[in-house]
Amino acid sequence: NFPSADNQPVKLIFMILTQFNEPTKQLKILAGLSGLISNLTLRKRLFSATNADQVKNILVAFENKVMEE
């Protein structure tokens, strides 16, 4: 269990790995991820994923869709 600002159970945890000397890259990734997971449809799909490959595929598909708009 992890604490949360709203005292609700934590449902999603993401780990971002970048080179130590590339903080800007990490911030860009975090900003993009934040924008993606603010979408309710995406979150519902992520909650239904049963493995890491499904999570990756959902995120990539959504990111591609956003980039096309």
C-alpha positions in Angstrom: 0.0 0.0 0.0 1.1 3.5 -0.8 -0.2 6.7 0.7 -2.1 9.1 -1.7 -3.1 12.8 -1.5 -6.8 11.9 -1.5 -6.5 8.8 0.8 -7.8 6.6 -2.0 -6.0 3.4 -2.9 -3.1 3.8 -5.3 -4.0 2.0 -8.6 -1.2 2.9 -11.0 2.5 3.3 -10.4 5.0 4.2 -13.1 8.7 4.0 -13.0 10.6 6.4 -15.3 14.2 5.6 -16.0 16.5 8.1 -17.7 20.2 9.0 -17.7 21.2 10.8 -14.5 22.4 13.8 -16.6 19.2 14.2 -18.5 16.7 15.7 -16.1 14.9 17.6 -18.9 14.1 14.3 -20.7 12.7 12.9 -17.4 10.4 15.9 -17.0 9.2 15.7 -20.6 8.3 12.0 -20.1 6.6 12.8 -16.8 4.6 15.6 -18.4 3.5 13.4 -21.3 2.5 10.6 -19.0 0.6 13.0 -16.8 -1.3 14.2 -19.8 -2.1 10.7 -21.0 -3.3 9.4 -17.7 -5.6 12.3 -17.1 -7.8 10.7 -19.8 -10.5 8.6 -18.1 -10.8 6.1 -21.0 -7.1 5.4 -20.9 -7.2 4.9 -17.2 -10.0 2.4 -17.5 -8.1 0.5 -20.2 -5.0 0.4 -18.0 -7.0 -0.9 -15.0 -8.2 -3.8 -17.1 -4.7 -4.7 -18.3 -3.5 -8.0 -16.9 0.2 -7.8 -17.8 3.0 -5.3 -18.6 2.8 -5.9 -22.4 -0.8 -4.9 -22.4 0.0 -1.8 -20.4 2.7 -0.9 -22.8 0.5 -1.5 -25.9 -2.3 0.6 -24.4 0.0 3.5 -23.6 1.7 3.4 -27.1 -1.7 3.2 -28.9 -3.1 6.1 -26.9 0.1 8.2 -27.4 0.0 7.6 -31.2 -3.7 8.6 -31.3 -3.0 11.8 -29.4 -0.1 12.6 -31.7 -2.3 12.2 -34.8 -4.9 14.7 -33.5 
